[in-house]
């Protein structure tokens, strides 16, 4: 479903994807299946979006950004693909951002270029993320810092890996962290 007010130049859009009002998608962008591209989103040419991704209103995805499957990007999250920008001076290649499978980015977070957000990691609302994040890590603040871990189900686990969670969740997180 593409809303009539959206400007969508790409034909590389998966089945079941919705693109809502006043969004713009340039011709070389790739968008997977069952995505929800909300109101007023801009997607540049060199952007790849996986399956089952939600991009909330007011997000701009610039050249060089890779979003894997099952990612959530909150309203007005901002991505930087060139940290040393000058007017009318264009880099040969943008440094981009990679957001791995299942990660979540909160509203109004700013994600600096050249970093990777690991699988199922969580970046809190309003955060300024300036470095890469490992899988299952919870980061927030300005600048964002590592505050704990988060399970696939969204349960927060402290830095000491203790919470009210079951031992199964701890074991799973520990296994993932030791694989890195």
Helices and strands as residue ranges (DSSP letters): E 7-8, E 18-19, E 24-25, E 30-31, E 36-37, E 42-43, E 47-49, E 54-55, E 60-61, E 65-67, E 72-73, E 78-79, E 97-99, E 104-105, E 110-111, E 115-117, E 122-123, E 128-129, E 137-141, E 144-150, E 156-158, H 167-178
